[in-house]
Amino acid sequence: MSSASGRGGPETRGRILDAAEALFVEHGLEATSMRMITATAGVNLAAVNYHFGSKENLIQEVFRLRLGELNQRRLAALDRVEDAAGAAGVGVKPSQVLEAFFEPSLQMATDETHGGRIFMQLLGRTYTEPNAFVRKFLAAEYADTLERFLDALYASLPGVPREEILWRFHFMMGATSYAIAGTDALQLFAGKFDDEDPARLIPRLMSFLLGGLRAPLPELASGADAPAHADD
């Protein structure tokens, strides 16, 4: 950090972001104070104000950096799926759409080297702890990506009402957020839980999500008019 201004450069900015992200996961957005962030990052308040201006701007930047990368991965995966399906002259499978959306987030959740796991835990906690400011920001950040994926799901399941697809996607987002937030809740009723290998999360959760997509519509007694299977 520059001794002349106390503001520092990119390295100081990075330390502030890393400290804020970790503290938000541990204490939540509301309970994390600027004093806690400056103490953890080893900077003064002037440095935080210089780089971010306010706590709200700092929160936005923590999410914007990671979400930008995550959504780029998702869209690139969907592009590959759609290009391959187009070249083969077939439609995109619903399972492929889900994998393109959810697998990048699960892969990020297993990344302990570059901070991906910490951020995904923060994102999961944000979904389960209402915060009007953050939810409004996330809705704007997600808008274009979600629209693209929902359109792909609608096209891949033409016989399923859109309202039902939206509900199932909502359930999938909730299950994913809860899973990547950690196993604390599971340990409450299961006791000591030994199998916490994050790499095992991807196949377990994807199997669960695809099972939900394959389930019959709730108001139907038979499977004749049920949603197309995810591997159809």
C-alpha positions in Angstrom: 0.0 0.0 0.0 1.3 3.4 -0.9 2.5 5.2 2.2 1.9 8.5 0.5 -1.9 8.1 0.1 -2.8 5.0 2.0 -4.8 3.9 -1.0 -2.5 1.4 -2.7 -3.0 0.0 -6.2 -4.4 -3.2 -7.7 -2.8 -5.4 -5.0 -4.5 -3.5 -2.3 -7.8 -3.6 -4.2 -7.5 -7.4 -4.5 -6.8 -7.8 -0.8 -9.9 -5.8 0.0 -12.1 -7.9 -2.3 -10.7 -11.2 -1.0 -11.2 -10.1 2.6 -14.7 -8.9 2.0 -15.7 -12.1 0.2 -14.4 -14.3 3.0 -16.1 -12.2 5.7 -19.4 -12.1 3.8 -19.4 -15.9 3.7 -18.6 -16.2 7.4 -20.8 -13.4 8.9 -23.2 -12.5 6.1 -23.5 -9.2 4.2 -25.3 -7.2 6.9 -23.2 -8.3 9.8 -19.9 -7.7 8.1 -18.7 -4.2 8.9 -16.2 -2.0 7.1 -14.0 -2.1 10.2 -13.9 -5.9 9.9 -13.0 -5.7 6.2 -10.2 -3.1 6.7 -8.7 -5.1 9.6 -8.7 -8.4 7.7 -7.3 -6.7 4.5 -4.7 -4.7 6.4 -5.8 -1.4 5.0 -7.4 1.7 6.2 -10.9 3.0 5.5 -9.5 5.6 3.0 -8.3 2.7 0.8 -11.7 1.1 0.7 -13.4 4.4 0.0 -10.8 5.2 -2.8 -11.3 1.8 -4.6 -15.0 1.3 -4.0 -16.7 4.4 -2.6 -19.1 2.5 -0.3 -19.9 -0.9 1.1 -22.7 -1.4 -1.4 -20.3 -0.8 -4.3 -17.8 -3.2 -2.7 -20.5 -5.9 -2.5 -21.5 -5.3 -6.1 -17.9 -5.7 -7.2 -17.3 -8.9 -5.3 -20.3 -10.4 -7.1 -19.7 -8.8 -10.5 -16.2 -10.2 -11.0 -17.1 -13.8 -10.2 -20.6 -13.7 -11.9 -19.1 -12.3 -15.1 -16.7 -15.2 -15.3 -19.4 -17.8 -14.3 -21.9 -16.6 -16.9 -19.2 -16.5 -19.6 -18.5 -20.2 -18.9 -22.2 -21.0 -19.0 -22.8 -19.3 -22.3 -19.7 -20.8 -23.8 -20.9 -24.3 -22.8 -24.4 -23.6 -24.2 -22.8 -22.4 -27.5 -20.8 -25.6 -27.8 -23.9 -27.7 -27.2 -26.1 -25.8 -29.7 -23.3 -25.7 -32.3 -22.9 -29.5 -32.0 -26.6 -30.1 -32.2 -26.9 -27.9 -35.2 -24.1 -29.6 -37.0 -25.7 -33.0 -36.3 -29.2 -31.8 -37.4 -30.7 -32.6 -34.0 -32.3 -30.7 -31.2 -30.6 -29.8 -28.0 -31.5 -32.1 -25.1 -32.9 -30.7 -21.9 -30.1 -32.4 -20.0 -27.5 -30.6 -22.1 -29.1 -27.3 -21.2 -29.0 -28.0 -17.5 -25.4 -29.3 -17.7 -24.3 -26.1 -19.5 -25.9 -24.0 -16.8 -25.2 -25.8 -13.6 -21.9 -27.6 -14.2 -19.8 -24.5 -14.4 -21.1 -23.3 -11.1 -20.4 -26.7 -9.5 -16.9 -26.7 -11.0 -16.3 -23.3 -9.5 -17.6 -24.6 -6.2 -14.8 -27.2 -6.2 -12.0 -24.6 -6.9 -10.2 -24.1 -3.7 -7.1 -22.6 -5.3 -8.6 -19.5 -7.0 -11.3 -18.7 -4.5 -14.2 -20.2 -6.5 -15.4 -22.3 -3.6 -15.6 -19.3 -1.3 -17.6 -17.3 -3.8 -20.0 -20.0 -4.5 -20.6 -20.5 -0.8 -21.3 -16.7 -0.6 -23.7 -17.0 -3.6 -25.5 -19.9 -1.9 -25.8 -17.9 1.3 -27.1 -14.9 -0.5 -29.9 -17.0 -2.0 -31.0 -18.3 1.4 -30.7 -15.0 3.2 -32.9 -12.3 1.7 -31.2 -9.0 0.9 -33.3 -6.7 -1.4 -30.3 -4.7 -2.6 -28.2 -7.8 -3.6 -31.1 -9.7 -5.1 -32.0 -6.7 -7.3 -28.3 -6.5 -8.4 -28.1 -10.2 -9.0 -31.3 -10.2 -11.1 -29.8 -7.6 -13.4 -26.5 -9.5 -13.7 -28.3 -12.7 -14.4 -31.0 -11.3 -16.8 -29.4 -12.0 -20.2 -27.9 -15.3 -19.3 -31.1 -16.6 -17.7 -33.2 -15.5 -20.7 -30.9 -17.4 -23.0 -31.0 -20.6 -21.0 -34.7 -20.5 -20.3 -35.4 -20.1 -24.1 -33.2 -23.1 -24.7 -35.1 -25.1 -22.1 -38.5 -24.1 -23.6 -37.3 -25.1 -27.0 -36.0 -28.5 -25.7 -39.3 -29.2 -23.9 -42.0 -28.0 -26.3 -44.8 -30.1 -24.6 -44.2 -28.8 -21.1 -46.0 -25.7 -19.9 -43.5 -22.8 -19.5 -44.8 -22.2 -16.0 -43.8 -25.7 -15.0 -40.4 -25.2 -16.5 -39.9 -22.0 -14.5 -40.9 -23.8 -11.3 -38.5 -26.6 -11.9 -35.7 -24.3 -12.7 -36.5 -22.4 -9.5 -36.3 -25.6 -7.5 -33.0 -26.5 -9.2 -31.5 -23.1 -8.4 -32.5 -23.6 -4.8 -31.1 -27.1 -4.5 -27.8 -26.0 -6.1 -27.5 -22.9 -3.8 -28.2 -25.0 -0.7 -25.7 -27.7 -1.8 -22.8 -25.4 -2.5 -23.3 -23.4 0.7 -21.8 -26.3 2.6 -22.8 -29.4 4.6 -23.5 -27.6 7.9 -27.2 -28.2 7.7 -26.7 -31.9 6.8 -24.5 -32.4 9.8 -27.3 -31.1 12.1 -29.3 -34.2 11.6 -26.7 -36.6 10.3 -24.0 -36.0 12.8 -20.4 -36.2 11.7 -20.4 -36.3 7.9 -17.2 -37.7 6.4 -17.8 -37.5 2.7 -17.4 -33.8 2.0 -15.2 -34.1 -1.1 -16.3 -31.2 -3.2 -15.4 -33.1 -6.4 -18.2 -35.6 -5.6 -20.8 -32.8 -5.5 -21.0 -32.5 -9.3 -22.2 -36.0 -10.2 -24.4 -36.2 -7.1 -26.2 -32.9 -7.7 -26.5 -33.3 -11.5 -28.2 -36.7 -11.0 -30.6 -35.1 -8.6 -31.4 -32.1 -10.9 -31.9 -34.3 -13.9 -34.2 -36.6 -11.9 -36.3 -33.5 -11.0 -36.6 -32.6 -14.7 -37.7 -36.1 -15.6 -40.5 -36.2 -13.0 -44.1 -36.3 -14.2 -46.2 -33.1 -14.1 -47.7 -33.0 -10.6 -51.3 -32.8 -11.8 -51.2 -35.8 -14.0 -52.0 -39.4 -12.9 -50.1 -41.1 -15.7 -46.7 -40.5 -17.3 -48.2 -40.3 -20.8 -48.1 -36.5 -20.9 -45.2 -36.1 -18.6 -42.2 -33.9 -19.5 -39.8 -35.3 -22.0 -37.0 -37.1 -20.3 -33.8 -35.2 -19.9 -32.0 -37.7 -22.1 -34.6 -37.7 -24.9 
